Amino acid sequence: MAVLRLFAQAREAAGAARDTVEGATVDEVLAAARARYGDGFAALLPNCRIWVNGEPAQGEDPVAATDEVAVLPPVSGGFS
């Protein structure tokens, strides 16, 4: 099971900052997370960046039990 790390709005939608999720690829991990956390979480994912072990990841990238998959929603802000 991979460690799933959730940040900002993804954390709020899921109600958790960290979880363990099964899946052999990034897409499988995210599908399991969608099923676990529901529509609000699923709606955020298309705008999020996904990283595995600190590196940008694609859906077909493999995920091992020791890997960390991070879901990073877009950040707004700046100077006015």
For each residue, the residues with C-beta under 8 A, 3 or more apart:
1: 20 21 22 65
2: 20 21 22 23 29 63 64 65 67 68 69
3: 18 19 20 67 68 69
4: 18 19 20 21 29 33 68 69 70 71
5: 17 18 68 69 70 71
6: 10 11 14 16 17 18 19 70 71
7: 10 11 17 70 71 72 73
8: 11 12 72 73 75
9: 12 13 44 73
10: 6 7 13 14 41 44 45 48 71 72 73
11: 6 7 8 14 15 16 17
12: 8 9 15
13: 9 10 37 38 40 41 43 44
14: 6 10 11 19 33 36 37 41
15: 11 12 37
16: 6 11 19
17: 5 6 7 11
18: 3 4 5 6
19: 3 4 6 14 16 33 36
20: 1 2 3 4
21: 1 2 4 29 32 33 36 69
22: 1 2 28 29 32
23: 2 26 27 28 29 30 31 32 63
24: 28 62 63
25: 28 29 59 60 61 62 63
26: 23 29 30 50 52 57 58 59 60 61 63 69
27: 23 30 31 59 60
28: 22 23 24 25 31 32 63
29: 2 4 21 22 23 25 26 32 33 63 69
30: 23 26 27 33 34 45 50 59 69 71
31: 23 27 28 34 35
32: 21 22 23 28 29 35 36
33: 4 14 19 21 29 30 36 37 41 71
34: 30 31 37 38 41 42 45
35: 31 32
36: 14 19 21 32 33
37: 13 14 15 33 34 40 41 42
38: 13 34 41 42
39: 42 43
40: 13 37 43 44
41: 10 13 14 33 34 37 38 44 45
42: 34 37 38 39 45
43: 13 39 40 46
44: 9 10 13 40 41 47 48 71 73
45: 10 30 34 41 42 48 71
46: 43
47: 44 73 74
48: 10 44 45 71 72 73 74
49: 56 72 74
50: 26 30 56 57 59 69 70 71 72
51: 54 55 56 57 69 70 72
52: 26 55 57 61 63 67 68 69 70
53: 67 68
54: 51 68 70
55: 51 52
56: 49 50 51
57: 26 50 51 52 61 69
58: 26 61
59: 25 26 27 30 50
60: 25 26 27
61: 25 26 52 57 58
62: 24 25
63: 2 23 24 25 26 28 29 52 67 69
64: 2 67
65: 1 2
66:
67: 2 3 52 53 63 64
68: 2 3 4 5 52 53 54
69: 2 3 4 5 21 26 29 30 50 51 52 57 63
70: 4 5 6 7 50 51 52 54
71: 4 5 6 7 10 30 33 44 45 48 50
72: 7 8 10 48 49 50 51
73: 7 8 9 10 44 47 48
74: 47 48 49
75: 8
76:
77:
78:
79:
80:
